[in-house]
Amino acid sequence: MYADVTHGKAPYAKDPSVVKFKGKYWMYYSVPELEGMLGWRIGIANSDDLIVWKKVGMIQPEQKVEANGFCAPAAIILNGKINIFYQSYGNKKLDAICHAWSEDGINFTRNPANPIFRPHGDWTCGRAIDAEAFIDGDRLLLYFASRDVGYKIQLIGVAAAPLNSDLSPSQWTQLIDAPILTPTLDWEKNCIEAASIIKRDNIFYMFYAGAYNNEPQQIGVAKSTDGVKWERLSDQPLLTNGKPGSWNSSESGHPGIFHDTDGQDYLFYQGNNDKGKTWYLSFVKIGWKDGRPFVIENSK
C-alpha cells in the first residue's frame, strides 16, 4: 500500500493513475493540501517495481481554474510525453476537465485553453470530473463523470478529439447527448464514476466505481465494441470492499487499470477502514478468461 505522509497529517492518497515512462513506473494521485485547507493537489510518486513507491513531486496550482483545487489525474503517454487529464475542484457545477503535459514526469506545462472540456445537454448539470483518456486510433477518447441536473446522481459520459489536435475546447465532440453508464444496481446506489479503460481483442473494458465514497464504493466492469454503448459483465462488483477489520473495509474504489509492457494488467485502487480519515492505494493483478477479467488472488 502507498499513502502520502509528506504533509505531516494522516496518510492520504486517492485516485491512482499509473504509466511506465523512461524505464520507471509513475503514479499520479490526489492529495489534500491540508495546511490552511488550500484544496486538493496532484502528488507524484515513482517506482522500479510497482511495490515500493517514492514521492518525487507535487503539482501546484498555476492557472485560475486551479485556484480552489484540482485532482483526480488520468495519465497517458502521448507524443513522447506524460499527459495528464484532471479536474478542477471546489467549484461544484463549474468543475471541468483540464490538460497538461511533461517531458520529465514532474514539471508540467498547462494547456493554455484550460479547462478543455465540460459536458452539455439536459442530462447533465454541466460538471465534469474523474477524467480518463484513452487513445483509440486517430482519436482520443475522454471519459468523465458528471451529475444529473438535480446534482444527486453521478453518471459517466464520453467525448472525443482528434489525436493530432491541440485538445483545446473546440476540438472535443461529445459522442452522445446522454450518459453512457448510470447507476442501476443496488450496490451502485446513486453513483457511477471513475471510468478506467483497457482494450483487448477489439473490445473496450471499463473498470468503474459504484456508489459514493465509503458507502462502500466498489469496482465493477462493463464492456463495449465502440466505446459508447456499454453493458455490464455482471450484476456484482469485480472488487468488493474488504471484510470488517481489513485495511479496505470502508471501500475499494476509484479504479486505475494499468497494462504493463510484459502483458500483465494491474488494477490500482483506493481504500481505507475509517470512513475516509485516511486513504491508501494498492493494486491487484488482473487475469483474463473467455473475455472476462478476474482478480488473481493473493496478488498484492
C-alpha positions in Angstrom: 0.0 0.0 0.0 1.0 3.6 -0.6 -0.1 6.8 1.1 1.3 10.3 1.1 2.6 11.4 4.5 4.8 14.3 3.5 2.2 16.9 4.6 2.6 15.7 8.2 -1.1 14.7 8.6 -2.7 11.3 8.3 -1.7 9.0 5.5 -3.6 10.1 2.4 -3.7 9.3 -1.3 -6.6 8.8 -3.7 -7.5 8.4 -7.4 -4.4 6.5 -8.7 -3.2 6.5 -12.3 -0.1 4.7 -13.4 2.1 4.8 -16.5 5.5 3.5 -17.5 7.8 6.2 -18.8 11.6 6.1 -19.4 12.1 2.9 -17.6 10.2 3.8 -14.4 6.6 3.5 -13.2 5.0 6.8 -12.4 1.9 7.2 -10.3 -0.2 10.4 -10.1 -2.8 10.7 -7.4 -4.9 13.2 -5.4 -3.7 14.5 -2.1 -5.1 17.3 0.1 -3.0 20.4 0.9 -4.2 20.3 4.5 -2.2 23.3 5.8 -4.7 26.1 5.7 -7.2 24.0 3.8 -5.9 25.2 0.4 -7.6 22.4 -1.5 -6.6 19.4 -3.5 -3.3 18.8 -5.4 -1.8 16.1 -7.5 1.0 14.1 -6.0 3.7 12.3 -8.0 5.5 9.1 -7.0 7.7 6.7 -8.9 8.8 3.1 -8.6 11.0 0.5 -10.1 8.8 -2.5 -9.2 5.2 -1.2 -8.6 5.6 -2.1 -4.9 7.9 0.4 -3.3 6.9 4.0 -4.2 8.8 7.2 -3.5 7.1 10.6 -3.7 9.1 12.8 -6.1 6.9 15.9 -6.5 3.6 17.6 -6.3 1.8 19.7 -8.9 0.9 23.1 -7.5 -1.7 25.5 -9.0 -0.7 27.8 -11.8 -3.9 28.7 -13.6 -7.1 30.5 -12.4 -9.1 27.3 -13.0 -6.9 25.5 -10.4 -7.2 28.2 -7.7 -9.7 26.2 -5.5 -8.0 22.9 -6.0 -7.5 20.2 -8.7 -7.2 16.4 -8.6 -8.1 13.0 -10.0 -5.4 12.8 -12.6 -5.5 10.4 -15.6 -2.1 9.8 -17.1 -1.2 8.6 -20.6 1.9 8.7 -22.8 1.2 10.9 -25.9 3.8 12.3 -28.3 6.7 11.0 -26.1 5.4 12.9 -23.0 3.3 12.2 -20.0 0.0 13.8 -20.5 -2.4 14.2 -17.6 -6.2 15.0 -17.7 -7.5 16.2 -14.4 -10.4 18.1 -12.9 -10.7 21.4 -11.2 -12.3 21.1 -7.8 -14.2 23.2 -5.3 -16.5 24.8 -7.9 -19.4 22.3 -7.8 -21.3 22.5 -11.1 -18.5 24.5 -12.7 -15.8 21.9 -12.2 -14.3 20.8 -15.6 -11.5 18.8 -17.2 -8.1 20.3 -17.7 -4.9 19.1 -19.5 -1.2 19.3 -19.0 2.0 17.5 -20.2 5.5 16.8 -19.0 8.8 15.7 -20.5 10.3 14.6 -17.2 7.2 13.4 -15.3 7.5 16.1 -12.7 7.3 19.5 -14.3 4.0 20.1 -16.2 3.1 22.6 -18.9 -0.6 23.5 -18.8 -2.8 23.6 -21.8 -3.4 27.4 -22.2 -7.0 26.7 -23.1 -7.9 25.0 -19.7 -10.4 23.9 -18.9 -10.6 21.9 -22.2 -13.9 20.2 -21.7 -17.3 20.4 -19.9 -20.4 18.5 -20.9 -23.7 19.8 -22.3 -27.3 18.5 -22.6 -30.4 18.2 -20.5 -29.0 15.0 -18.8 -26.1 16.8 -17.0 -25.6 19.7 -14.6 -22.6 20.7 -16.7 -19.9 19.3 -14.3 -17.1 17.1 -15.5 -14.7 15.2 -13.1 -12.8 11.9 -12.9 -11.2 12.1 -16.4 -10.0 9.1 -18.3 -8.1 9.5 -21.6 -7.8 6.6 -24.0 -6.0 6.5 -27.4 -8.2 4.9 -30.0 -6.7 5.0 -33.5 -6.6 8.7 -34.6 -8.8 10.0 -31.8 -8.5 10.5 -28.1 -11.5 9.4 -26.1 -12.2 11.3 -22.9 -14.4 9.7 -20.3 -15.7 11.8 -17.4 -18.2 11.6 -14.5 -21.0 14.2 -14.3 -24.2 14.6 -12.3 -27.8 14.9 -13.3 -29.5 18.3 -13.2 -30.6 17.7 -9.6 -27.0 17.2 -8.6 -27.8 13.9 -6.9 -27.0 11.1 -9.4 -23.4 10.6 -10.6 -23.1 9.2 -14.1 -20.5 8.8 -16.9 -20.2 10.4 -20.3 -17.7 10.4 -23.2 -16.2 12.8 -25.7 -13.5 12.6 -28.4 -11.0 14.8 -30.1 -8.5 14.3 -33.0 -5.3 12.8 -31.6 -3.1 15.2 -33.5 -5.0 18.3 -32.3 -4.2 20.8 -29.5 -7.0 19.3 -27.5 -8.5 22.7 -26.9 -12.2 23.1 -26.2 -13.2 23.4 -29.9 -11.6 20.0 -30.7 -13.9 18.0 -28.4 -17.1 16.4 -29.6 -19.5 14.8 -27.1 -20.2 11.5 -28.7 -23.7 11.1 -27.3 -26.1 13.6 -25.7 -26.7 11.2 -22.8 -24.8 9.3 -20.1 -23.2 6.1 -21.3 -23.5 4.5 -17.8 -25.8 5.3 -14.9 -26.2 3.6 -11.5 -28.9 0.9 -11.8 -27.7 -1.9 -9.5 -28.3 -2.0 -5.7 -24.6 -1.8 -4.9 -24.0 1.2 -7.2 -26.6 3.2 -5.2 -26.6 6.8 -6.7 -23.1 6.9 -8.2 -21.1 5.6 -11.2 -17.8 7.3 -11.6 -14.0 7.0 -12.2 -14.0 5.1 -15.5 -10.7 3.4 -16.4 -10.4 1.9 -19.9 -8.5 -1.0 -21.4 -8.9 -2.7 -24.8 -8.4 -6.4 -25.6 -9.3 -8.2 -28.8 -11.1 -5.1 -30.1 -13.3 -5.0 -27.0 -13.3 -2.0 -24.7 -13.5 -2.8 -21.0 -14.4 -0.2 -18.4 -13.5 -0.6 -14.8 -15.7 1.8 -12.8 -16.5 2.8 -9.3 -20.1 2.3 -8.0 -21.6 4.2 -5.0 -20.1 7.3 -3.4 -17.1 7.1 -1.2 -17.3 4.8 1.8 -21.0 3.7 1.2 -19.0 1.4 0.4 -17.6 2.2 -3.0 -16.7 -0.9 -5.0 -15.5 -1.7 -8.5 -17.5 -3.1 -11.4 -16.7 -3.8 -15.1 -18.6 -3.1 -18.3 -17.7 -3.8 -22.0 -18.3 -2.1 -25.3 -17.5 -2.6 -29.0 -17.4 1.1 -29.8 -16.6 2.8 -26.6 -20.0 4.4 -26.4 -22.6 1.7 -25.8 -21.8 -0.3 -22.7 -23.1 -3.4 -21.0 -22.1 -4.7 -17.6 -20.3 -8.0 -17.3 -22.0 -8.8 -14.0 -24.6 -7.5 -11.5 -21.9 -8.0 -8.8 -18.7 -5.9 -8.3 -15.4 -7.3 -9.5 -13.6 -6.0 -6.5 -15.5 -5.5 -3.2 -14.7 -3.6 -0.1 -12.8 -5.7 2.5 -14.2 -7.7 5.4 -14.6 -6.0 8.8 -11.1 -5.2 10.3 -9.3 -5.2 7.0 -7.5 -2.2 5.6 -10.1 -1.5 3.0 -13.3 -2.4 4.9 -14.7 1.1 4.2 -14.3 0.7 0.4 -12.3 -0.4 -2.6 -12.8 2.4 -5.0 -11.7 4.7 -7.9 -10.0 2.1 -10.2 -7.0 2.7 -12.4 -6.2 -0.1 -14.8 -2.6 -0.4 -15.9 -1.3 -2.6 -18.7 2.4 -3.2 -18.2 4.9 -3.8 -21.0 5.2 -7.5 -20.0 1.5 -8.0 -20.7 0.4 -8.1 -17.1 -2.6 -6.0 -16.1 -2.8 -4.3 -12.6 -5.9 -2.8 -11.1 -4.9 0.1 -8.8 -7.5 1.4 -6.4 -8.0 3.3 -3.2 -9.2 2.1 0.2 -9.5 2.8 3.9 -11.0 1.4 7.0 -12.0 4.6 8.9 -14.6 6.2 6.6 -12.1 8.4 4.9 -9.9 9.7 7.8 -7.0 8.1 5.9 -6.7 6.8 2.3 -4.3 4.2 0.9 -3.5 3.0 -2.7 -2.9 -0.6 -3.6 -3.4 -3.0 -6.5 -4.5 -6.5 -7.5 -3.3 -8.4 -10.6 -6.0 -9.0 -13.2 -6.2 -12.2 -15.3 -8.5 -12.8 -18.3 -10.6 -15.9 -19.2 -13.2 -16.1 -22.0 -13.2 -12.3 -22.4 -13.8 -11.6 -18.8 -11.4 -10.1 -16.2 -10.8 -11.7 -12.8 -8.8 -10.9 -9.7 -5.7 -13.1 -9.3 -6.0 -14.0 -5.6 -3.2 -13.0 -3.2 -1.8 -10.7 -5.9 -1.0 -7.7 -3.8 
